[in-house]
C-alpha cells in the first residue's frame, strides 16, 4: 500500500499531512495521532516519519499563514453575497480584503488560488469516496 495514493486515509489525516509538509504545522498531525484511530496508511506514514524514511520538505512558504487568513476573510465575504472580483465599485471580496490588509486585489486572489490548490485534492478525494460509499447504494 503506497502512502502517495491516499486512498486508504481519512480526510483529517490527509489535511494533517499537508499542514505538516508545507507549513511545518504539527498540531493537526498531533491531534490525529493522539486520537489513536489511525488508518493503516497513516500508521505507515507516521512510522516513516519516526524512522527518518520520510522528511518534511524544506522551504515551506512564509506566506502560508497569511494565505489562510486572507482566504478565511474572503470566504466570509463570499458567504455574505459578495463576488470574488470587483466591479467598477470596488466591491469584490478580494478587493475589500486587500484594502483591509494593505495589499492588492491580485495578491489576495493569488493567495486564494494557492489555498484552493493546497486543499482541493484532499477535498476531491473525500467527495469521491463519499459518493462511492453512499451513492452506490441507490
PyMOL CGO cylinders between C-alpha atoms (Angstrom):
from pymol import cmd
from pymol.cgo import CYLINDER

trace = [
    CYLINDER, 0.00, 0.00, 0.00, 1.50, 3.28, -1.09, 0.3, 1, 1, 1, 1, 1, 1,
    CYLINDER, 1.50, 3.28, -1.09, 1.13, 6.35, 1.07, 0.3, 1, 1, 1, 1, 1, 1,
    CYLINDER, 1.13, 6.35, 1.07, 1.09, 8.58, -2.01, 0.3, 1, 1, 1, 1, 1, 1,
    CYLINDER, 1.09, 8.58, -2.01, -2.16, 7.18, -3.37, 0.3, 1, 1, 1, 1, 1, 1,
    CYLINDER, -2.16, 7.18, -3.37, -4.02, 8.40, -0.28, 0.3, 1, 1, 1, 1, 1, 1,
    CYLINDER, -4.02, 8.40, -0.28, -6.87, 6.00, -0.99, 0.3, 1, 1, 1, 1, 1, 1,
    CYLINDER, -6.87, 6.00, -0.99, -6.85, 4.50, 2.46, 0.3, 1, 1, 1, 1, 1, 1,
    CYLINDER, -6.85, 4.50, 2.46, -6.58, 7.67, 4.52, 0.3, 1, 1, 1, 1, 1, 1,
    CYLINDER, -6.58, 7.67, 4.52, -9.29, 9.76, 6.08, 0.3, 1, 1, 1, 1, 1, 1,
    CYLINDER, -9.29, 9.76, 6.08, -9.64, 13.41, 5.10, 0.3, 1, 1, 1, 1, 1, 1,
    CYLINDER, -9.64, 13.41, 5.10, -8.42, 14.59, 8.52, 0.3, 1, 1, 1, 1, 1, 1,
    CYLINDER, -8.42, 14.59, 8.52, -5.27, 12.51, 8.06, 0.3, 1, 1, 1, 1, 1, 1,
    CYLINDER, -5.27, 12.51, 8.06, -4.62, 13.98, 4.61, 0.3, 1, 1, 1, 1, 1, 1,
    CYLINDER, -4.62, 13.98, 4.61, -5.06, 17.54, 5.86, 0.3, 1, 1, 1, 1, 1, 1,
    CYLINDER, -5.06, 17.54, 5.86, -2.73, 16.83, 8.80, 0.3, 1, 1, 1, 1, 1, 1,
    CYLINDER, -2.73, 16.83, 8.80, -0.05, 15.63, 6.38, 0.3, 1, 1, 1, 1, 1, 1,
    CYLINDER, -0.05, 15.63, 6.38, -0.47, 18.67, 4.13, 0.3, 1, 1, 1, 1, 1, 1,
    CYLINDER, -0.47, 18.67, 4.13, -0.16, 21.04, 7.09, 0.3, 1, 1, 1, 1, 1, 1,
    CYLINDER, -0.16, 21.04, 7.09, 2.95, 19.23, 8.35, 0.3, 1, 1, 1, 1, 1, 1,
    CYLINDER, 2.95, 19.23, 8.35, 4.64, 19.00, 4.95, 0.3, 1, 1, 1, 1, 1, 1,
    CYLINDER, 4.64, 19.00, 4.95, 4.02, 22.51, 3.68, 0.3, 1, 1, 1, 1, 1, 1,
    CYLINDER, 4.02, 22.51, 3.68, 3.65, 24.64, 6.80, 0.3, 1, 1, 1, 1, 1, 1,
    CYLINDER, 3.65, 24.64, 6.80, 5.57, 22.71, 9.44, 0.3, 1, 1, 1, 1, 1, 1,
    CYLINDER, 5.57, 22.71, 9.44, 2.36, 22.78, 11.50, 0.3, 1, 1, 1, 1, 1, 1,
    CYLINDER, 2.36, 22.78, 11.50, 2.26, 19.71, 13.69, 0.3, 1, 1, 1, 1, 1, 1,
    CYLINDER, 2.26, 19.71, 13.69, -0.99, 20.50, 15.53, 0.3, 1, 1, 1, 1, 1, 1,
    CYLINDER, -0.99, 20.50, 15.53, -3.35, 18.52, 13.28, 0.3, 1, 1, 1, 1, 1, 1,
    CYLINDER, -3.35, 18.52, 13.28, -0.89, 15.66, 12.92, 0.3, 1, 1, 1, 1, 1, 1,
    CYLINDER, -0.89, 15.66, 12.92, -0.56, 15.54, 16.72, 0.3, 1, 1, 1, 1, 1, 1,
    CYLINDER, -0.56, 15.54, 16.72, -4.35, 15.51, 17.07, 0.3, 1, 1, 1, 1, 1, 1,
    CYLINDER, -4.35, 15.51, 17.07, -4.78, 12.66, 14.58, 0.3, 1, 1, 1, 1, 1, 1,
    CYLINDER, -4.78, 12.66, 14.58, -2.05, 10.58, 16.24, 0.3, 1, 1, 1, 1, 1, 1,
    CYLINDER, -2.05, 10.58, 16.24, -3.37, 11.14, 19.76, 0.3, 1, 1, 1, 1, 1, 1,
    CYLINDER, -3.37, 11.14, 19.76, -6.86, 10.18, 18.60, 0.3, 1, 1, 1, 1, 1, 1,
    CYLINDER, -6.86, 10.18, 18.60, -5.44, 6.66, 18.36, 0.3, 1, 1, 1, 1, 1, 1,
    CYLINDER, -5.44, 6.66, 18.36, -7.62, 5.54, 15.47, 0.3, 1, 1, 1, 1, 1, 1,
    CYLINDER, -7.62, 5.54, 15.47, -5.12, 5.69, 12.61, 0.3, 1, 1, 1, 1, 1, 1,
    CYLINDER, -5.12, 5.69, 12.61, -5.77, 4.13, 9.24, 0.3, 1, 1, 1, 1, 1, 1,
    CYLINDER, -5.77, 4.13, 9.24, -3.16, 1.56, 8.17, 0.3, 1, 1, 1, 1, 1, 1,
    CYLINDER, -3.16, 1.56, 8.17, -1.77, 4.03, 5.60, 0.3, 1, 1, 1, 1, 1, 1,
    CYLINDER, -1.77, 4.03, 5.60, -1.48, 6.75, 8.23, 0.3, 1, 1, 1, 1, 1, 1,
    CYLINDER, -1.48, 6.75, 8.23, 0.24, 4.36, 10.65, 0.3, 1, 1, 1, 1, 1, 1,
    CYLINDER, 0.24, 4.36, 10.65, 2.76, 3.58, 7.92, 0.3, 1, 1, 1, 1, 1, 1,
    CYLINDER, 2.76, 3.58, 7.92, 3.26, 7.30, 7.26, 0.3, 1, 1, 1, 1, 1, 1,
    CYLINDER, 3.26, 7.30, 7.26, 3.89, 8.08, 10.95, 0.3, 1, 1, 1, 1, 1, 1,
    CYLINDER, 3.89, 8.08, 10.95, 6.30, 5.16, 11.25, 0.3, 1, 1, 1, 1, 1, 1,
    CYLINDER, 6.30, 5.16, 11.25, 8.21, 6.51, 8.22, 0.3, 1, 1, 1, 1, 1, 1,
    CYLINDER, 8.21, 6.51, 8.22, 8.49, 9.92, 9.93, 0.3, 1, 1, 1, 1, 1, 1,
    CYLINDER, 8.49, 9.92, 9.93, 9.70, 8.41, 13.20, 0.3, 1, 1, 1, 1, 1, 1,
    CYLINDER, 9.70, 8.41, 13.20, 12.32, 6.23, 11.49, 0.3, 1, 1, 1, 1, 1, 1,
    CYLINDER, 12.32, 6.23, 11.49, 13.51, 9.06, 9.27, 0.3, 1, 1, 1, 1, 1, 1,
    CYLINDER, 13.51, 9.06, 9.27, 12.40, 7.49, 5.98, 0.3, 1, 1, 1, 1, 1, 1,
    CYLINDER, 12.40, 7.49, 5.98, 10.12, 10.46, 5.35, 0.3, 1, 1, 1, 1, 1, 1,
    CYLINDER, 10.12, 10.46, 5.35, 11.08, 14.08, 5.96, 0.3, 1, 1, 1, 1, 1, 1,
    CYLINDER, 11.08, 14.08, 5.96, 9.25, 17.35, 5.65, 0.3, 1, 1, 1, 1, 1, 1,
    CYLINDER, 9.25, 17.35, 5.65, 10.04, 19.30, 2.51, 0.3, 1, 1, 1, 1, 1, 1,
    CYLINDER, 10.04, 19.30, 2.51, 12.34, 22.19, 3.25, 0.3, 1, 1, 1, 1, 1, 1,
    CYLINDER, 12.34, 22.19, 3.25, 11.43, 25.75, 2.42, 0.3, 1, 1, 1, 1, 1, 1,
    CYLINDER, 11.43, 25.75, 2.42, 7.80, 25.98, 3.48, 0.3, 1, 1, 1, 1, 1, 1,
    CYLINDER, 7.80, 25.98, 3.48, 6.49, 29.24, 2.19, 0.3, 1, 1, 1, 1, 1, 1,
    CYLINDER, 6.49, 29.24, 2.19, 6.38, 32.11, 4.68, 0.3, 1, 1, 1, 1, 1, 1,
    CYLINDER, 6.38, 32.11, 4.68, 3.10, 33.23, 3.17, 0.3, 1, 1, 1, 1, 1, 1,
    CYLINDER, 3.10, 33.23, 3.17, 1.22, 30.10, 4.29, 0.3, 1, 1, 1, 1, 1, 1,
    CYLINDER, 1.22, 30.10, 4.29, -0.23, 31.63, 7.44, 0.3, 1, 1, 1, 1, 1, 1,
    CYLINDER, -0.23, 31.63, 7.44, -1.14, 34.84, 5.62, 0.3, 1, 1, 1, 1, 1, 1,
    CYLINDER, -1.14, 34.84, 5.62, -2.79, 32.83, 2.84, 0.3, 1, 1, 1, 1, 1, 1,
    CYLINDER, -2.79, 32.83, 2.84, -5.03, 31.06, 5.35, 0.3, 1, 1, 1, 1, 1, 1,
    CYLINDER, -5.03, 31.06, 5.35, -6.01, 34.35, 6.99, 0.3, 1, 1, 1, 1, 1, 1,
    CYLINDER, -6.01, 34.35, 6.99, -6.76, 36.05, 3.66, 0.3, 1, 1, 1, 1, 1, 1,
    CYLINDER, -6.76, 36.05, 3.66, -8.69, 33.02, 2.41, 0.3, 1, 1, 1, 1, 1, 1,
    CYLINDER, -8.69, 33.02, 2.41, -10.79, 32.99, 5.57, 0.3, 1, 1, 1, 1, 1, 1,
    CYLINDER, -10.79, 32.99, 5.57, -11.62, 36.70, 5.20, 0.3, 1, 1, 1, 1, 1, 1,
    CYLINDER, -11.62, 36.70, 5.20, -12.53, 36.28, 1.53, 0.3, 1, 1, 1, 1, 1, 1,
    CYLINDER, -12.53, 36.28, 1.53, -14.66, 33.22, 2.30, 0.3, 1, 1, 1, 1, 1, 1,
    CYLINDER, -14.66, 33.22, 2.30, -16.71, 35.15, 4.89, 0.3, 1, 1, 1, 1, 1, 1,
    CYLINDER, -16.71, 35.15, 4.89, -17.41, 37.90, 2.36, 0.3, 1, 1, 1, 1, 1, 1,
    CYLINDER, -17.41, 37.90, 2.36, -18.35, 35.37, -0.31, 0.3, 1, 1, 1, 1, 1, 1,
    CYLINDER, -18.35, 35.37, -0.31, -20.81, 33.78, 2.11, 0.3, 1, 1, 1, 1, 1, 1,
    CYLINDER, -20.81, 33.78, 2.11, -22.28, 37.26, 2.68, 0.3, 1, 1, 1, 1, 1, 1,
    CYLINDER, -22.28, 37.26, 2.68, -23.03, 37.52, -1.05, 0.3, 1, 1, 1, 1, 1, 1,
    CYLINDER, -23.03, 37.52, -1.05, -20.01, 39.38, -2.43, 0.3, 1, 1, 1, 1, 1, 1,
    CYLINDER, -20.01, 39.38, -2.43, -18.43, 38.30, -5.72, 0.3, 1, 1, 1, 1, 1, 1,
    CYLINDER, -18.43, 38.30, -5.72, -14.74, 37.41, -5.66, 0.3, 1, 1, 1, 1, 1, 1,
    CYLINDER, -14.74, 37.41, -5.66, -13.56, 40.12, -8.03, 0.3, 1, 1, 1, 1, 1, 1,
    CYLINDER, -13.56, 40.12, -8.03, -14.57, 43.76, -8.08, 0.3, 1, 1, 1, 1, 1, 1,
    CYLINDER, -14.57, 43.76, -8.08, -16.82, 45.66, -10.40, 0.3, 1, 1, 1, 1, 1, 1,
    CYLINDER, -16.82, 45.66, -10.40, -16.22, 49.35, -11.02, 0.3, 1, 1, 1, 1, 1, 1,
    CYLINDER, -16.22, 49.35, -11.02, -17.46, 49.96, -7.43, 0.3, 1, 1, 1, 1, 1, 1,
    CYLINDER, -17.46, 49.96, -7.43, -14.51, 48.03, -5.93, 0.3, 1, 1, 1, 1, 1, 1,
    CYLINDER, -14.51, 48.03, -5.93, -16.97, 45.82, -4.06, 0.3, 1, 1, 1, 1, 1, 1,
    CYLINDER, -16.97, 45.82, -4.06, -15.43, 42.39, -4.65, 0.3, 1, 1, 1, 1, 1, 1,
    CYLINDER, -15.43, 42.39, -4.65, -14.38, 40.24, -1.71, 0.3, 1, 1, 1, 1, 1, 1,
    CYLINDER, -14.38, 40.24, -1.71, -10.74, 40.15, -2.82, 0.3, 1, 1, 1, 1, 1, 1,
    CYLINDER, -10.74, 40.15, -2.82, -10.59, 43.95, -3.15, 0.3, 1, 1, 1, 1, 1, 1,
    CYLINDER, -10.59, 43.95, -3.15, -12.17, 44.52, 0.28, 0.3, 1, 1, 1, 1, 1, 1,
    CYLINDER, -12.17, 44.52, 0.28, -9.75, 42.09, 1.93, 0.3, 1, 1, 1, 1, 1, 1,
    CYLINDER, -9.75, 42.09, 1.93, -6.84, 43.65, 0.02, 0.3, 1, 1, 1, 1, 1, 1,
    CYLINDER, -6.84, 43.65, 0.02, -7.75, 47.15, 1.24, 0.3, 1, 1, 1, 1, 1, 1,
    CYLINDER, -7.75, 47.15, 1.24, -8.10, 45.91, 4.83, 0.3, 1, 1, 1, 1, 1, 1,
    CYLINDER, -8.10, 45.91, 4.83, -4.62, 44.33, 4.69, 0.3, 1, 1, 1, 1, 1, 1,
    CYLINDER, -4.62, 44.33, 4.69, -2.71, 46.87, 2.61, 0.3, 1, 1, 1, 1, 1, 1,
    CYLINDER, -2.71, 46.87, 2.61, -2.43, 44.54, -0.39, 0.3, 1, 1, 1, 1, 1, 1,
    CYLINDER, -2.43, 44.54, -0.39, -3.63, 44.49, -3.98, 0.3, 1, 1, 1, 1, 1, 1,
    CYLINDER, -3.63, 44.49, -3.98, -6.63, 42.55, -5.19, 0.3, 1, 1, 1, 1, 1, 1,
    CYLINDER, -6.63, 42.55, -5.19, -4.32, 40.42, -7.35, 0.3, 1, 1, 1, 1, 1, 1,
    CYLINDER, -4.32, 40.42, -7.35, -2.23, 39.37, -4.32, 0.3, 1, 1, 1, 1, 1, 1,
    CYLINDER, -2.23, 39.37, -4.32, -5.37, 38.27, -2.47, 0.3, 1, 1, 1, 1, 1, 1,
    CYLINDER, -5.37, 38.27, -2.47, -6.69, 36.33, -5.48, 0.3, 1, 1, 1, 1, 1, 1,
    CYLINDER, -6.69, 36.33, -5.48, -3.34, 34.52, -5.89, 0.3, 1, 1, 1, 1, 1, 1,
    CYLINDER, -3.34, 34.52, -5.89, -3.40, 33.72, -2.19, 0.3, 1, 1, 1, 1, 1, 1,
    CYLINDER, -3.40, 33.72, -2.19, -6.85, 32.16, -2.56, 0.3, 1, 1, 1, 1, 1, 1,
    CYLINDER, -6.85, 32.16, -2.56, -5.66, 30.19, -5.58, 0.3, 1, 1, 1, 1, 1, 1,
    CYLINDER, -5.66, 30.19, -5.58, -2.78, 28.76, -3.53, 0.3, 1, 1, 1, 1, 1, 1,
    CYLINDER, -2.78, 28.76, -3.53, -5.22, 27.71, -0.80, 0.3, 1, 1, 1, 1, 1, 1,
    CYLINDER, -5.22, 27.71, -0.80, -7.51, 26.08, -3.36, 0.3, 1, 1, 1, 1, 1, 1,
    CYLINDER, -7.51, 26.08, -3.36, -4.57, 24.18, -4.88, 0.3, 1, 1, 1, 1, 1, 1,
    CYLINDER, -4.57, 24.18, -4.88, -3.45, 23.09, -1.43, 0.3, 1, 1, 1, 1, 1, 1,
    CYLINDER, -3.45, 23.09, -1.43, -6.75, 21.65, -0.22, 0.3, 1, 1, 1, 1, 1, 1,
    CYLINDER, -6.75, 21.65, -0.22, -8.66, 20.76, -3.38, 0.3, 1, 1, 1, 1, 1, 1,
    CYLINDER, -8.66, 20.76, -3.38, -7.00, 17.34, -3.97, 0.3, 1, 1, 1, 1, 1, 1,
    CYLINDER, -7.00, 17.34, -3.97, -7.85, 16.14, -0.45, 0.3, 1, 1, 1, 1, 1, 1,
    CYLINDER, -7.85, 16.14, -0.45, -11.38, 17.50, -0.64, 0.3, 1, 1, 1, 1, 1, 1,
    CYLINDER, -11.38, 17.50, -0.64, -11.95, 15.97, -4.08, 0.3, 1, 1, 1, 1, 1, 1,
    CYLINDER, -11.95, 15.97, -4.08, -10.75, 12.61, -2.82, 0.3, 1, 1, 1, 1, 1, 1,
    CYLINDER, -10.75, 12.61, -2.82, -13.06, 12.85, 0.19, 0.3, 1, 1, 1, 1, 1, 1,
    CYLINDER, -13.06, 12.85, 0.19, -16.06, 13.70, -2.04, 0.3, 1, 1, 1, 1, 1, 1,
    CYLINDER, -16.06, 13.70, -2.04, -15.27, 10.82, -4.38, 0.3, 1, 1, 1, 1, 1, 1,
    CYLINDER, -15.27, 10.82, -4.38, -15.01, 8.36, -1.50, 0.3, 1, 1, 1, 1, 1, 1,
    CYLINDER, -15.01, 8.36, -1.50, -18.25, 9.73, -0.04, 0.3, 1, 1, 1, 1, 1, 1,
    CYLINDER, -18.25, 9.73, -0.04, -20.02, 9.19, -3.38, 0.3, 1, 1, 1, 1, 1, 1,
    CYLINDER, -20.02, 9.19, -3.38, -18.67, 5.66, -3.67, 0.3, 1, 1, 1, 1, 1, 1,
    CYLINDER, -18.67, 5.66, -3.67, -19.77, 4.75, -0.18, 0.3, 1, 1, 1, 1, 1, 1,
    CYLINDER, -19.77, 4.75, -0.18, -23.16, 6.40, -0.03, 0.3, 1, 1, 1, 1, 1, 1,
    CYLINDER, -23.16, 6.40, -0.03, -24.31, 6.92, -3.61, 0.3, 1, 1, 1, 1, 1, 1,
    CYLINDER, -24.31, 6.92, -3.61, -23.68, 3.44, -4.99, 0.3, 1, 1, 1, 1, 1, 1,
    CYLINDER, -23.68, 3.44, -4.99, -26.45, 2.00, -2.83, 0.3, 1, 1, 1, 1, 1, 1,
    CYLINDER, -26.45, 2.00, -2.83, -29.09, 3.99, -4.71, 0.3, 1, 1, 1, 1, 1, 1,
]
cmd.load_cgo(trace, "trace")
